[in-house]
Amino acid sequence: MKAIHKFTGPRVGGRGRGSRGGVSRALRPQYAAPRFAAIALAALALTACVATQSPSAVQPDAPGFLEGLWHGFIFPVAWVFSLFMDDISVYAVPNQGGWYDFGYFLGIVVFGVGANGARRHRR
C-alpha cells in the first residue's frame, strides 16, 4: 500500500497561506448547513410575531376601513387622552381586521401625524 505524502514545499507566490501560516478563509471549507439552519430558525422565530384573527371573532358591526381611517387621524389626541382616562383607547378591538388596520395606517401616515413631515415650508 502506498502512503500519501502531504506536499510541504514552498508555494508559488505564497498563495493560500495567511501571515500566521494558516489556510486563508477563502480556501477553508464553507459550512452552509449550519448557516442555513440558523437563518431558517430566525425566520421561524419571526413568524411567531405575526398576529392572526379568527374570522368568527369579527362582528358585523365592528369598526371597518372608515372608522380605522378616522381613528388613525385622531390618534395623537386620543393617545394623550388615553393617558388620563381609562375608557379611551387608541385602537378599536374588536375590529374587521385588515381593512380596519389599513384605514388606521392611512389615517396616521397620510392624513394624521405623518402628513406634516412631508410639507415643505417656504421661507
N, C-alpha and C positions, 0 to 999 in steps of 0.2 A: 504494500500500500504506500502510495506516495504522499508525503506530507506537504501541506500547502504553507508556503512561507509568505509572510506579510512583507511588502516592499517597504524598506526603511530608508532608502536612499534619498538624496536631495530632490525636491520637486522643482520642476521647471517654472521659473518665475515666482516661486513661493506661494502659489495659489492654493487656496483651501485651508490654509493654516492661519490662525489668528496670531496676535502678538504674544499670547501666552502659550502657544503651542497646541491649543485645542483645535478642533474642526470648526470652521466658521458656521454661523447659523444657516447660511444658505445651503450648506451641504448636509445638515442634520436631517434625519427623517421627520416628516411632518406627522403630527398626531391629530388627524382630522376627526376621529371618532369621539374623543373626549370634548373637543371644541364644539362639535355638533350637538352632543348631549347637553352641554352647558347652555347653549343657545336655545335648544328645544325646551329645557327646563325653565329658563327665564321666560320664554314665550307662554308656556303653560301657566306659570305663576301670574303673568299679566292678564291672562284671560279670566282669572278668578275675580278680577276687579270689575268685570263687566256686569252691570246690573240688568236684570230682566224683570218683566212684569207679566203676570198671568193674565190672559185675556178675560178670564172670569172675574178678575178683580176690578175691571173697568166698568164703571156705572154709566148708564146712558146720559145722565145729566151732569157728568163730571166735566170740569173745565177742559176746553179744547184749544185749538190754534189761536182764536181771537183773544180768549182770556189769557193765554200764555203770552201773547204779544203785549197785552195791557200790563200783566204782572211784571214782565221784563222791563217795560217802560218806567213803571213806578218803583222799580227795585230799590234805588238809593233811598227814597223817602220811606219805603216800607221797612228797609233794613234798620234805619235809625229808630223808627217807632217800635220795631220788634225787640230792640234792646231794653225798652222800658215797659212794654205791655206784652203780657203772655198770650193774649188772644190774637195777635197779629203775627203772621208768618210771611216769609218772602217767596214761598213756593207752595202751590196748592197740591195737597195729597188727599184723596186720590185724584188722578187726572187721566186724560185719554192717551197717555203715553208719548209716542214720538212726535205727534203733531203739537201737543202742548209744549214739549221740550223745544221743538223748532221755533215756535212762536216766542217762547221765553228767551231763547238765544237771540233771535232777531230783535226783540224788544230791548234787550240790554245793549247789544253791539251796534245795531243800525240806528235805532231811534233814541236810545237812552244814553247811558254814560259814554259808550264808545263813540258815539257820533260827534261829540265835542272835540275829540282828539284829531279828527280829520279836517277840521276847519282851518283855513289859513287866515291869519289876522293881517290886515293891511296896516301899515304904519304911516 
